[in-house]
Amino acid sequence: QKEVEQDPGPLSVPEGAIVSLNCTYSNSAFQYFMWYRQYSRKGPELLMYTYSSGNKEDGRFTAQVDKSSKYISLFIRDSQPSDSATYLCAMSARGNNDMRFGAGTRLTVKP
Amino acid sequence: DVKVTQSSRYLVKRTGEKVFLECVQDMDHENMFWYRQDPGLGLRLIYFSYDVKMKEKGDIPEGYSVSREKKERFSLILESASTNQTSMYLCASRQNSGGYTFGSGTRLTVV
């Protein structure tokens, strides 16, 4: 079993839809959780960074962490074609050099 | 903004060649990383460095070596390139906390 599981998709939604992206994990020591967005032919860029359980909101993006279920989510409200990208979850136990990444979910938002 | 620059976007090399991938960051970050990214496998850590001349093996170091002679520069070396090293290579840097900043990647093809 992989430490971090992420459905690769692809996921296709119409513009304006609410998008839900998810990851599950097996290591209960993880306490730092991140979401990265990767456009085609580019490197990943950090989108959201959260510590421990709870929600964090930034504009149209909301990150949720449920440590009891070992489950994290990224919600995108009012999705736009510019949100079309691959989204990678990542997590770390010590917050330093032990990051583990999901395989990424490819999202397409159609106009 | 922190910038991580990878010297080549695309490289084509022959089997058995020695290959150098260069990465430079401009924000005085302590930690630097080399990942490879393959479809369905996500990002896998090859090597990382937490200081000049210091290096640590990641999950898949076989067939690779690294060099960090200056704080801003982290090089990945493929001693004798093989076709199974065809991949997207991503360099990243990080201060002592927070998420990673990635370069745009080098797509290496070994023929």
Interface residues (C-beta under 8 A of the other chain):
Chain A: V4 Q6 P8 M34 Y36 R41 K42 G43 P44 E45 L46 Y49 L88 A90 G95 N96 N97 M99 F101 G102 A103 G104
Chain B: V4 R9 N31 F33 G40 L41 G42 L43 L45 F48 Y50 E56 L90 A92 R94 N96 S97 G98 G99 Y100 T101 F102 G103 S104 G105
